[in-house]
Amino acid sequence: MLLTLTTTHRPATDLGYLLRKNPARAQSFDLSFGKAHVFYPEASEARCTVALLVEVDPVGLVRNRRGPAGEGGLLDQYVNDRPYVASSFLSVAIAEVFGTALAGSECKGRPGLSDTSLPLRVEISALPCRGGEEFLRRLFEPLGYHLSATCLPLDPRFPEWGESACHRVQLEATLPLHQLMSHLYVLMPVLDNDKHYWVGDDEVAKLLRHGEGWLATHPEREAITRRYLKHQRSLVTNALAQLMDEDDTHPDETANIHTQEEEAVERALSLNEQRLGTVLAVLKASGAQSVLDLGCGEGRLLSRLLKERQFTRIVGLDVSHRALEMAAENLHYDRLPTLQKERIKLLHGSLMYRDERLAGFESAAVVEVIEHLDPPRLAAFERVLFECARPGTVVITTPNREYNVKWETLPVGKFRHRDHRFEWTRAEFQEWAKRLAALFSYTVRFLPVGPEDAAVSSPTQMGVFERAKP
């Protein structure tokens, strides 16, 4: 498999500094699956081209196979397209041979060069495009590349056999070299829709590292993530949740908007007061002495918990720094007596990630939070709360969509405010809650919150989860 990279930046031989490879000599490198060769077909002040040629040893690869025995059948192990097409083998070669350029490391003697935008052109002799040229364009063109692609025949001698899934591809753009390397590293195995090695949790970290600054906002981020992680659901869910957190660049402003919009709809019913009162009553009845307020916002539930002597350990967690500052102000945290201050703690953190600080609590409250989570974030949150933190009692509230018809100011079909990713009916909420209870060994019961209507029930619905005793 062959990849060439050309620049007309002056002096063009700066490419050798970026790649840490001398244009005056060819070099070869041993890889776990074969060899990589680096050489410069041309190197002048006006134009410089580097070639990366990767030789895959298919026999050695099978003999050292680490994957499932017999995968693909015996013949397929020895006769396949892997030595000839750009795939995860080429991505690994880029990481091992051009690792400093991929990392964007500073060049000795050329300060600032690694972050300088250069005119670059990449040519890949055979790139599998599982999804066709259209998918190829959907991946690269949003990143600013001018792309040309030629579909390769299965065999030029037998045109009646038709076209293959491989394309000869040329990409042109002006950008820092490390960005181009990151795009290639991630997207080549995505286009191939396969990897030659086992994919685990460390691949999520690689994807996020090499996708930093571009993947979170890419219109095909979900397809990229699924293919890069070989469609392993738990890994894909974890990666997408973190990418969506990265995409929310103003969590403090977002949190403030959430609060204002929700209050505007519900103010007439004093619904928030009723909701917090009901949550507090359920937590007290559970007998818990330690409690988590996840997504604590400005600390309205925390202030109620602090007034109850039953709760000796109280923790509020939120992703918004500003919300936590307001919670501290509303609690008069700086002026609390020492014994009171020891009972309560405010933590900055996300509901999407495992956090050892959340372990060991008897109860947790999640008040009007889940409806703000996209499906991947919601799935990550489920595991963080019910599998990792595992409090004895969990109280979750969320809007009842059926009640929305009771608000004359709310247009038909609209959520209570624009940041809600969903609003569930009672049946939908109960189906979700029962699934979690069965999956994580909890029982669950449901309570209405707020004034009840005979037809549509209450504006807020509550699920109370109790961890099953062994």
N, C-alpha and C positions, 0 to 999 in steps of 0.2 A: 504494500500500500504506500502511496506517495502523496506527500503534501508539500507544496512550495509556497513560500511567503516572500513577497517583493515589496520594496519601498523605493520611492523616488525622493524621499527626504534628503536634504543636503546637510552634511555629508551622508550619503546613503549607507556607508560602512559603519555608521553608528549602530546599525542593526546587530553587528557582531558584539558590541558592548552590551546591548540589551539581552542578548541570548547567551552571553558568556562563552561564545564559540568563535574562535579565530577564523576569519574568512580565508586565510592563507593555507589552511590545511583541512583535510577531511578527518573525521573522527568516528569511531564506532563504539557502541555501548552495549553491554550484555543486559538483556531483560529476562524475566522469569519465563517468558514464552518465546524467546528468539533474540534478535539483534536489532539495534537501531543505528542507522548511519546518517551522519550530518555532513553536508558539503555545500559549497557555494558555486553554482553554475556561473554566476557573474557577481563581481564585486568592484564597483567603481564609485567615485564621488557622486555621480549622477543617479546610479541605479544599483541596487544590491538585491540578490535573490538567494535565499537559503532553502535547501531541500532536506526534508526529513523522510527517509526511506526506512520502512519497518518490515523486517522479515519475520514472519511467524513460522515456527517449527510445529506443524500440525501433529507429527508423530510424537515429538517430545511433550507436546501439550496433553495428548491423550494419556501418555505413560505417567505423567505427573498430575493427572486429573484429580481435583479436590471436590468436584461436585458429585451428584448422585451417579453411581455406577450405571453404565449402559445408557446414559442420557442421550436421546436422539438416535439410538441404534448404532451398531458397530460400524456400519459403512459410513454413516453420517459423521462419525467422529474423525474419520480419516479423509473423507472427500466432502469438502464444503468450501464456502467462499471466504472464510476468515482470513487467509493469507493475503487476500487481494483487495478487500474493501475497507473503507474507513469505518471504524467501530470503536468499542471500548478499548480494544488493543491500542489503537492510535491515541486515544485519550490518556491511557496510562503512560505511553511513550512520551507524550508531551509533558506530563507531570514529572517524569523521571529525568528526561533529557533537558527540558527547558524550564525546570522548576523555579529558578530564580526569576525568570521573565514572567511566568504565570503568577507568582506571588507579588510582582510589582516592586521587587527589591531595588534599592538605590544603586546606580551604576558608579563604581569608582572612576573618578576622572571625568564623569559626565553628570554633574549634579542636576537634578530636575528632569533628566531625560526620560526616566521611567514613567512620569506622569504627563509627558508631552504628547499631544495628538500628532500622529504621523499618517501620511497617506499610505495605506496598506492594501495589498491585493493578495488574496489566498486562492490557490487552485488545489482542488482535491480530485484525484484522477477517477475515483469510483466511490461514491457516497450512497449507501442504501437509503432510500426515502420511503419507509413504510407509511404510506399515506399520500404519496405522490408529490409532484412539484408544488401543488397548492399548499400542502402542509409545510414543505420546505420554505416557501415564501412567508407563510404565517409565522414561522419561527424567526427568520433573520431580518425581514424587512422592517418590523417594528423597532429593531435595534439600530436602524439607520444604514443598513447595507444595501448597495446596489448589487443585485444578484442576477447571474445568468446560469442556466442549467440545460444540459443536453442529456436526454434519456439514452442510455446505452442499450444496444440490442443484446439479446441472450447470446447470440453467436452471429457475427457479421457474415459468416459463410452461409448461414441458413436464415435469411430474413423472414421466412414464413413462420419461424418459431416465435416471432414477436419481440416485444421489448422486455427488458429486465426491470427490477425495482431500483437499479442503480443509476445515478446521474453523475456526469462530469460537471463539477460545480466551480464557479468563480465568484468570489465575494470581494467587493471593494468598499472601503470606508476610510474615513479619517478619524482616528481615535487612538488612545494610548495602547501600546502593544499588550499590556497585561489584561486589558478589557477584552481584546480580541481573543487572546488565549483562553480566558475564562468562558467566553461564548462557545468556542470550539470544544473545550473540555466537557462542557455540560451537554451541548446539543448534538454532538455526533452520536453518542449512544442513544439519545432520545430519538433521533431519526431512524436508527437501526432497530429501535424498540427491543434491545436485548443488551445483556452484559455477560462477559465471559467469566465473571467471578461472583461469589456469594455477596448478597446485599444485606447489610444489617444496619444497626443504629448509627455506626460511624459514617455511613453513606448520607444520612440526613445532614450531619454536620458538614460534610464535603459540599453537598448541594447548596446549603445556606452560605457557606464561605465563598464558593465560586460564583454564586448567584447574587452576592451582595451588591446592592445599588441598581439592579436591573430586573431581577426575576420577580420581585414582589409586585411590580407594576406591569409586567408583561401580560398581554391579553391571552396568551396560551399557558399561563403559569400552571394551571391544573393539569393540562395534558403533559407538560414538561415534567412536572413532579411525578405523575403516575408512571410515565415511561422510564424516567431516570431511576426510580426506586422499584422497578420491575413489578409494578402493580400490587405491591404488598400493602394491604389496606392500612395497617396500624402505622407503618412508616410514612405513608402518604398523608394520613390524617395529621400526624405530628408535624410534618414539614409544612403543610398548608396552613396550619394554625399559627406557626411561627412567622410564616410569610405574611399572613394577614395582619398580625400584630405589627410587623415592620411597615406595612402599608399605611397604618394609621399613624401619621407623622405628628398629629396634634392631639394626643389623648386627653390632655387637660381641657382644651377647648371643646372637644367632643363631649366629654363628661358634663360640662356645664350646659351645653345645648340639650343633652338628654334630660337633665333635671328640669330645666325651664319648660320644655315642650310638654313633658309628661304632667307637670303640675297644672299647666294651663288647661288641659282637658279634664283633669280629675278634681280640680279645686272645689267645684260646687258641692261635691259629696264629702269633702274632707277625707277622701279615700286613703290618702297616705297615712293619716293618723289612725284610721281603723285598721289598716294593714299592719302597721308597726305594733299596735296594741295586741292584735291577734297573734302575731309572731312571738311577742314577748310572753304572752300567756302560755303558748305551746311549749316554749323553751323552759319556763318555770315548771310547768307540769311534768316535764321529762325528768326532773330531778338533777339535771346536769349542773355542774359547778364551773366547768370551763366551756367557753363558747367562741366560735369563729364567726365574724361577720364578713363574708366574702363579697367584695364589691361594696365596701362600706360607705363610699361617697363622702358626704359632709358630716357623717357621724351621728345621724339622727337616731338610729337604733342603738348605737353605742352609748349615747347619753342615757337612754332608758335602762340599758343593761347595767350601767355603772351605779344607778340608784338602787339596784336590787342586791342586797347583801349575799344572796344565794350564789352569785357569780363571782368567784374569787380569781378567775383568770379569763381575761377578755382580750381578744385580738381582732383588730380591724385591718383588712387588706384591700388595697385598691391599686390600679395601674396608673392613676392620675396623681402626680405630685401635688398639684394645686388642690385637689379634693382632700388629700391628707392634711395639707396646711389648714384648710378650712375646718376640717374635723378637729384638729388640735385647738383651733381658736374657739370653736363652739363648745368644746369640752373644758375650756379654760385650763388646758393641760399644764401650762407652766405654773399655774397657781394652785394646782391640786395638792392636798396634803400628801405626805410621803406614802402613807399606807394606801391611799387611793391610787396614786400614780403607779404603784407597784402592781396593781390589779390589771392595768390596761396598757396595751401596746399597739402602736400603729406601724404597719409594715407596707412597704412599697413592693409590689409584685404583680405578676400576671396569673390569671386563673388557668392559663394554657399549659403551664410547665409544672412538673413535679417540684415540690418545695418541702424540704424536710422540716421547715418551721411550722408547717400546718399539721404535722402528725401529733397524735396523742391527745386530741380534744374530745370531750364527751358529746359536743353538739356543734352544729354549724347552721347559719342562716344565710340564704341566698335570696335576697328580696329584689324582685323586678330586675333580674340580671340576664337570665338565659335567653330572653327574646332579643337581646342585642348581639347574639353570637351567630355567626354563619355556621352551617353544618359541620365543617371541619373543626372549627373552634369549639363548638358544642360537644363534639365527640371527644376532643382532647380534655375539655373540662370534666366530662363524665368520669374519665379515668383518674384525673387528678383528685377529684373529690371522693369518689366511691371506692376506687381501687387503692389509691396511695394514702390519702389522708384518713379515710374510713372512720369518721366520727360515729358515735353511737346513735345520735339523732340528727337528722338533716331536715330542715324546713325550707321549702322552695315555694316562692310565689311567682305568678306570671299572669298577664292579662287574659281574661276570657273573651275571645273574639266575638262570641255570640251576643255579648252585652253591648257591643259597639253601636247597635241600632238605637240604643236608648239615648245617645248623645246627638242632639239636633245639630250641633256645630261640626260634627265629624262626617265628612262626605262618605257616601256609601262605598264600601270596598277599600277604604283607606285605613292604615294602621293609626294607632293613637299618636305616634309621631314618626318622623321620617327615618330614624335610625333603627327602628325595629326590623329585624330580619324576618320575623314571623310573628304571628299571634295565633295561638292554638284555640280550637274549640275544646270543650270539656272532654270529648271523646279522644281527641288527639293528644291532649296532655296526659290523660289517664293511660293511654296506650304506651306513651313514652315512659312514664313513671313506672308502670308495671314491668316493662322490659328491663329497666335498670334494676329494679328490686330483685327480679329473678336472676339477673346476670351477676349481681354483686352480693347476693345473700342478704337482702333487706326485706322487710315488709313495708307496705305503704298504705296510707289512708288519705282521704281527700276531704277538705273543708272549704266552704264558701267564705269569702271575705267581702264585706260591704252589703248594701241593701240587696235583698233577693227579689227577683222578678219570677213570676210563676212560669213564664215561657223560656226565659234565657238565663235564669239563675243570677249569680252575683258578678260584679265587674272584675273581681280578682279571684283566681282559683289557687288553692294551696295544696301541696303534697307534703305529708309528714312521713318521712322514712325512718324506720327503726331497724338497726342492725340485728339480724337474727342471732340468737344466742347459740353457742356451740353445744 
